[in-house]
């Protein structure tokens, strides 16, 4: 599930406050992506020791 996938599925629904929805989803997606990358770095640095 990528950020782009979120947008395309939300567009199909055609909700009234779509821009707010998309922005919220993008922010959530971005946060989870950042967290995922951070987690990976933690794991990699753990294995490096």
N, C-alpha and C positions, 0 to 999 in steps of 0.2 A: 504493500500500500504506500504509494508515493504521494507527495503534495499535489502533483498534477492530477492524479487520479481523483483526489478529493474534489478539486475544482470542477472537473468534468461531470462528476456524478451530481454535484450540487447544482450545476447549471441546468441539468436535465429536469430537476425538480421544479425549477422556476418559482422559487419562493419570493415574496415581496421584498424582504430585507436580505437579499442574496449577497450584496456586497459586504454586509456585516458578517454574515455567515462565513463567507470565503475568507475574509480577513482573520476571523477567529480561528478557523481551521488551519490557515497557513501559519499563524503564530504558534498554535499547539503543535503542528507538524514540525516547525522549526525547532521548538524547544525539545521535543522528543528526539529529533535528529542530533541536536547538539549533545544531549544527554547520552545518546547511543555512542557517539564518537568519543565523548569523555570516558565512558565506561570501557570502550575498547582500549583507549590509551592507558587506563588504570591496569587493565589485564596485561597488556603488552609490557608495561614497565615492571609489573610484578614478575613476569616470566623472565625478564632481562636480568634480574638480580641473581 
